[in-house]
Amino acid sequence: MRRKTPAKRCIDMQVDKTDKRILALLEKNARMSATAIGKEVGLSRPAVQDRIAAMEQEGVIRGYHAATNDAAGLVRAVLFILIAERPCERALSWLASLEGVTSVISLTGEFDAIVSVTLPSVADLSTMNDRLATSPLIASSRSQIVLCRYESGKKGK
């Protein structure tokens, strides 16, 4: 089950080099113990726990999730979005709130956003596409189903 805390608009915390190393380790393995992280970054377990707690409190770390492999049978897709209004914040927040959305990335260039989704079926992706097509916030969207994922030099299975 995915656990999320609300994203803060402004992060007051100064993230230093050690915090960034901790974040990189957690992004790779969110279940890594504070002891193992401490060995990697040269800190004690309590010091790592304090840093993680501070980053959670400040919204730097917004949640933890289960990373599933392709055998789980879920449909993953990437949606390329053109937003109909400026500023884009309202549309980006709405996109992030949709069931199945795992990330929303605001861009410059040809598209305004890339949305990653993980859904139970192709029918659910079709429903999402229909919802986007009828939203006044979205000018257009294109979805592409992910065939295979590669992470850290390893093919997703």
DOKESE-799885 format. One record per residue: y, z, x of N, C-alpha, C in turn. Coordinates in steps of 0.1 Angstrom, whole numbers, plus 5000, padded with zeros to 4 digits. Atoms other than C-alpha are relative to their C-alpha. Layout:
BEGIN
YZXYZXYZX/...
This chain:
BEGIN
498850005008500050005000501250005009/498850014992503449915013501050114996/499049895003505950205016501349955006/498750044996509550115017501150114998/498949925003512750305020501249904999/498950095003516050155008500749965013/499350054989517749935034501550055000/498649965000521150075045500849875004/499250114997523949825047500650015014/499449984987525449975078499250105008/500849904992523350145105501050065010/499049934991525450405123499350045014/500849964989522650485148500149905012/500150094989522850345183498649995005/501450024996519450195192500149965014/500050034986518850215229498849935004/501150084994516450035252498650074996/501249935003513750305246499649984986/500250025015514150285208499549864998/500450145001513749905211498649985004/501450014996510549945230499150074990/500849935011509250195204499849914988/500050105012510149945176499149895003/500950114997508349665194498650044999/501449955001505249875197499650024986/500349985014505349975161499949874992/500150135007505949615149498649945003/501350064996502849515168498850084994/501149915006500749815155500750124994/499349895007502450045129499250135000/500949885000499450285132499950065014/500149954986499950345170500550145000/499649864999500050715177501250035008/498849974992503150885190499650035014/500549984986501050995220499849875008/500250134993500050635228501449935003/498750064998503650515223500750085012/499449924989504850805246499549955013/500550054987502550685274500649875004/499450134997503950335271501550005004/498550004998507650435271500450125009/499749894991507450745293500750124993/499549895007508251005267498950094995/501049925006506451305253499849974985/500350025014504751295218501250054991/498949955009507451515202501349925002/498850084999510251305217499949874993/500250135007508750985203500150034985/500049975014508251155169501450024995/498649985004511951265169500749874999/499450135001513050915177499649924988/500450085012510950755150500650064988/499549945012512051015125501549974998/498650045000515750945134500249864995/499950145003515150565131499749984985/500450015014513450615097501250064991/498949945007516350845085501249914999/498850094999519050595096499749864994/500350135006517150295080499749895010/500450104990516350125113498649964997/501450025005512650165103500150024985/499950005015512550075066498650024993/501249985006508850105060498849965009/501250044993505250045071499149924990/500850085009502749795057498749975007/501350054995499249675060500049865004/500050144996498849355079498649954997/501350055004495949165063499749875007/500450124994494048875078499849894989/500150115009493548535062498850014991/501249995008490048635049500350084987/499749925012491748865023500249914988/499950095011492248555002501449994993/498750005005495948604997500749865003/499250124998498348304994501350045007/498749984993501148315020500749875000/499150125001504048075017501350045006/498649994995507448015032500949924991/499150075009510347925009501349975007/498750044994513347735021501049994989/499149975011516347835000501449955003/498650025000519747694993500650094989/499449915009521947954976501249944993/498950075008524347844948501350075001/498749935000527048104953500450065014/499549934988529148254981500950124995/500949974989529048514994498550014995/501450015003525248504995499350134998/500749865000524548884995499350024987/500749975013523748904957498749924999/501250095001521248614959498950055010/500949954989519648754992499450134995/500649875005519249104976499049974989/500950045011517748944945498749955005/501250064994515248744965499250115006/500849894994514249054985499350094990/500649915011513549244952498849944993/501150075008511048984939498650055005/501449964997507349084937499449905010/500750094990505448944967500849965012/499150044988508448884990499850105011/500249924988507749015025501150005009/498750004992510948915042500949894995/498950105004514248735035500849995013/499250024988516048585065501249914997/498850085003519648465061500349915012/499950104989520348155082501449935000/499050105000523047915093499249875000/500750134999522247545091499749944987/500450085012520447325066499750094988/500449915010519047625046500850135001/499349885000520747945036499150125003/501049894998517548155037498649955001/501450025000513948155045499350134994/500749895007511748375023498549995003/501450004999508248475032499450084989/500749935011505848565004498550015002/501549985001502348695000499650034986/500449995014500848644966498549994998/501550005003497448684949499549864998/500650135003497148324939501049895001/499150115001498647974939500750004987/499349995013499448024902501250105001/498849914999501648324912501149935008/498950074992503448104938500749904990/499450095010503947844910501050074991/499149925008505448114888501350045007/498849974992507748224916500949885002/499250124998508847864922500849974987/499350025013509647834884501250104998/498949895001511648164885501249965009/498950044991513648034915500849884994/499450125006514347704898500950034988/499149975012515847864867501050115003/499049904997517948124886501349935003/498650054997521748054886500450035015/499749964986521748214921499549905010/500750094990519547944937500349864996/499750145002520747584941498749925001/501350074999517347464953499050085009/501049944992514147584969498849915002/501350074997511047434986499150105006/501049914995507847614992499049935008/501150054991505247555019499050115001/501149904998501847725019499650015014/500349984986500947875052498549985001/501450034997497647735065499350105009/500649914990497147965095501250075007/499049924993499148235113499550035014/500249964986499348305150500950115003/499249884996500548645162499650045014/500249954986500948755198498949925007/500950094993499048455210498650004995/501350005006496048515187500149934987/500150075013495048295158499650104989/500349925011495148475125498649974994/501450035006491648515109500050054986/
